[in-house]
Amino acid sequence: MHESLQTTHSPAAVPAAPPVQRVRLLRIADVCFATGLGRSTVYARIKANSFPRPVQLHGTCVAWREADVNAWIEARPAAGGAA
């Protein structure tokens, strides 16, 4: 006769998968909208090393990591001099 070779896995034995973190990329129009800066100002600040650099997608196509842009926004002082 055949014996059943069933194995049961306890939920604690299976390691949990790490949460998936998606990196959202923003094009220049989205960056300008989010920051309130104009296109030429964004590129001028990149040149002055005071704005996050974009990532190269292909050819001349670039985009910014949303997290980098959000961090730059958060680092700006509040309006009205409130500290």
C-alpha positions in Angstrom: 0.0 0.0 0.0 1.0 3.6 -0.5 1.6 6.0 2.3 0.7 9.6 1.9 3.7 11.9 1.9 1.8 15.0 2.7 3.7 17.7 4.5 2.1 20.6 6.2 3.8 23.9 6.4 3.1 26.0 9.5 2.6 29.7 8.8 5.5 30.6 11.1 8.0 28.5 9.0 7.5 30.5 5.8 9.5 33.7 5.9 7.5 36.8 5.1 8.3 38.5 1.8 9.7 42.1 2.3 7.2 44.8 1.2 7.6 45.9 -2.4 8.7 49.6 -2.6 8.1 51.0 -6.0 10.2 53.9 -7.2 8.1 56.4 -9.0 9.8 58.5 -11.6 8.7 62.1 -12.4 9.2 63.8 -15.7 10.1 67.5 -15.9 6.5 68.7 -16.1 5.6 66.8 -12.9 8.8 68.1 -11.2 7.8 71.7 -12.1 4.3 71.2 -10.9 5.4 69.6 -7.6 8.0 72.3 -6.8 6.5 75.4 -8.4 9.8 75.9 -10.2 10.1 76.6 -13.9 12.0 74.2 -16.2 15.0 76.5 -16.6 15.2 77.1 -12.8 15.2 73.3 -12.2 18.1 72.8 -14.6 20.0 75.9 -13.2 19.6 74.5 -9.6 20.9 71.1 -10.8 23.9 72.9 -12.3 24.5 74.7 -8.9 24.1 71.4 -7.1 21.1 72.6 -5.2 18.5 70.3 -6.7 18.5 66.5 -7.1 20.0 65.2 -10.4 17.7 63.2 -12.7 18.3 59.6 -13.7 18.9 58.8 -17.4 16.2 56.7 -18.9 17.4 56.5 -22.5 18.9 58.9 -25.0 18.1 62.4 -23.8 15.1 61.2 -21.7 15.5 61.8 -18.0 13.3 61.6 -14.9 13.6 62.4 -11.2 13.0 60.0 -8.4 9.8 61.1 -6.6 11.4 60.5 -3.2 14.4 62.8 -4.1 12.0 65.6 -5.2 9.9 65.1 -2.1 12.9 65.2 0.2 14.1 68.5 -1.5 10.6 70.0 -0.9 10.6 68.9 2.7 14.0 70.5 3.2 12.7 74.0 2.2 11.9 76.4 5.0 8.3 77.2 5.7 6.8 80.4 4.2 6.4 83.4 6.5 9.6 82.7 8.5 7.8 80.2 10.9 10.5 78.0 12.4 
